[in-house]
Amino acid sequence: MSWVSIFTSTLPLLAILFYVVPIVFVIWFLLRFIKLQQERNDILRSILKKLDQRNQ
C-alpha cells in the first residue's frame, strides 16, 4: 500500500471526526452549563431561606 491509498482511506474518518467532535463538545458544554446553573439556583435558594428566617 502506498501512502496515497492510506491517506485517501483515512479521509472519511477525518471527515467524520470534524463533524462528531464539535457536536460532542457542544453537548458536553451544555450539560456542564445546566449543572452549574442548577448549583447556582440551589445556593440562591438557600440564601433566600436564610434571609426569610432572619426577617421573621
C-alpha positions, 0 to 999 in steps of 0.5 A: 500500500502506498501512502496515497491509498492510506491517506485517501482511506483515512479521509472519511474518518477525518471527515467524520471526526470534524463533524462528531467532535464539535457536536460532542463538545457542544453537548458536553458544554451544555450539560456542564452549563445546566449543572452549574446553573442548577448549583447556582439556583440551589445556593440562591435558594438557600440564601433566600431561606436564610434571609426569610428566617432572619426577617421573621 
